[in-house]
Amino acid sequence: MGVSPPILLVKVRQMGSSHVALGGASQAAVAVREAVHALAAPAVAERILRRALDTAEAPAIPTGGSTLQRFVESHLEEATAYVLGADAAEALRAQLAPLVARIPSLRPAPASDAQARASAMPTPVPEASPTHVLVATLNEDRLRGVEHALADHCLVELVEDVVALFDAIQRPAAERLVVVVDCRDPSVQAATLATIASDLPPRSLVVLWGATDGALDETRTLVGDAAQWIVCGDDAGPETIGAMVRTLR
């Protein structure tokens, strides 16, 4: 094996602290890191990622396509099996399979004549509803509460992980997007969402539900003007979230 290229480290400032994001800042890197950290303690997760990047001789986690598939199914799976065992490696591969399938190659194959003609035709854009609310929570009761508070007003959708979040923010489902992060039991961490804030549509609103005091200023420092971020206290109920969304213009 030749000399490995330096591993890409992206400095990311989190709420109240700072850390180094190992492997890059692409959508794929964010999703892979979150999946590995969900499987193991931080020090162990870093060991797995460093081993995978080293054996792949890659400075960063691939951004998509066949290179991402090869990284996940070969280098990352081998590193996970080496550190945690085969069962953990298989579980991680299954968790990341939707990511590999949904993030396309950066160099797509040349389109056929038929495909070229089809792509030249105008694509109908679905009619957008006024507001689309994404709820990042693992708590079914809190999700149902938000759905009830916004019944007959707008579309409310659960996002179960960062891959589902990527899919949702890329669909033209509404004129206004609201992402509610249940900070007590999140399916997507607020810090993870902050790293992809620039991908949110214009006029998006992010609600940190149950975040600690001071989180709003910290988050604004991180995301800049990419989106509006507000904090609702831990004592706020689903009806408070619903009332706030109903007043949006």
Residue pairs with C-beta under 8 A, 6 or more apart in sequence:
1 57
2 57
4 53
4 54
4 57
5 57
5 58
5 59
6 59
7 22
7 23
7 50
7 53
7 54
7 58
7 59
7 60
8 23
8 24
8 59
8 60
9 20
9 21
9 22
10 20
10 21
10 24
10 25
11 18
11 20
11 21
12 18
12 19
12 20
12 21
12 25
12 191
12 194
12 195
12 222
13 221
13 222
14 191
14 194
14 218
14 222
15 190
15 191
15 211
15 212
15 214
15 215
15 218
15 219
15 222
16 214
16 215
16 218
21 29
21 30
21 33
21 195
22 33
22 46
22 49
22 50
22 53
23 29
23 32
23 33
23 49
23 53
23 60
23 61
24 59
24 60
24 61
24 63
25 195
26 60
26 61
26 63
26 64
27 63
27 103
27 166
27 196
27 199
28 61
28 62
28 63
28 64
28 68
28 99
28 103
29 60
29 61
29 63
30 162
30 192
30 195
30 196
31 96
31 99
31 161
31 162
31 163
31 166
32 49
32 61
32 72
32 76
32 96
32 99
33 45
33 49
33 61
34 161
34 162
34 188
34 189
34 192
35 92
35 95
35 96
35 99
36 45
36 48
36 49
36 76
36 80
36 92
37 45
38 95
39 45
39 80
39 84
39 88
39 91
39 92
40 48
40 83
40 84
40 88
44 83
44 84
47 83
48 76
48 79
48 80
48 83
48 84
49 61
49 76
49 79
51 79
51 82
51 83
52 71
52 75
52 76
52 78
52 79
52 80
53 59
53 60
53 61
53 75
55 75
55 78
55 79
56 71
56 74
56 75
58 71
58 75
61 68
61 71
62 68
62 70
62 71
63 103
63 106
64 103
64 104
64 105
64 106
65 103
65 104
65 105
65 106
65 107
66 105
67 105
68 99
68 100
68 103
69 100
72 93
72 96
72 99
72 100
73 93
73 100
76 92
76 93
76 96
77 89
77 90
77 92
77 93
78 89
80 88
80 89
80 92
81 88
81 89
98 163
99 163
102 163
102 166
102 167
103 166
111 119
125 172
126 172
126 173
128 172
128 173
128 174
128 175
129 154
129 155
129 173
129 174
129 175
130 154
130 174
130 175
130 176
131 153
131 154
131 155
131 174
131 175
131 176
131 177
131 178
131 245
131 248
132 154
132 155
132 157
132 168
132 173
132 174
132 176
132 177
132 178
133 146
133 150
133 154
133 155
133 156
133 157
133 178
133 179
133 180
133 245
134 157
134 158
134 159
134 165
134 168
134 169
134 177
134 178
134 179
134 180
135 142
135 143
135 146
135 156
135 157
135 158
135 159
135 180
135 182
136 159
136 165
136 179
136 180
136 181
136 182
136 186
136 187
136 188
136 193
137 143
137 158
137 180
137 181
137 182
137 185
137 186
137 187
138 182
138 185
138 186
138 187
139 182
139 184
139 185
142 182
142 185
142 209
142 238
143 156
143 158
145 237
145 238
145 239
146 156
146 180
146 238
146 241
146 242
147 156
148 238
148 242
149 238
149 239
149 241
149 242
149 243
150 156
150 242
150 245
150 246
153 242
153 245
153 246
154 174
154 245
155 173
155 174
157 168
158 187
159 165
159 168
159 179
159 187
159 188
160 187
161 187
161 188
162 188
162 192
162 196
165 179
165 188
165 193
165 196
166 196
166 199
169 177
169 179
169 199
169 200
169 201
169 204
175 203
176 203
176 204
176 205
176 248
177 200
177 201
177 203
177 204
177 205
178 204
178 205
178 206
178 207
178 245
178 248
179 193
179 200
179 204
179 205
179 206
179 207
180 207
180 209
180 241
181 188
181 189
181 190
181 193
181 206
181 207
181 208
181 209
181 211
182 209
182 210
183 190
183 208
183 209
183 210
183 211
183 212
183 215
184 209
184 210
184 234
190 208
190 211
190 215
190 219
193 206
194 219
194 222
194 223
197 206
197 222
197 223
197 224
197 226
197 227
198 223
198 226
200 206
200 226
200 227
203 228
204 227
204 228
205 227
205 228
205 229
205 230
205 248
206 219
206 227
206 228
206 229
206 230
207 229
207 230
207 231
207 232
207 241
207 244
208 215
208 216
208 219
208 229
208 230
208 231
208 232
209 232
209 236
209 241
210 232
210 233
210 234
210 236
211 231
211 232
215 231
216 229
216 230
216 231
219 229
220 229
223 229
232 240
232 241
232 244
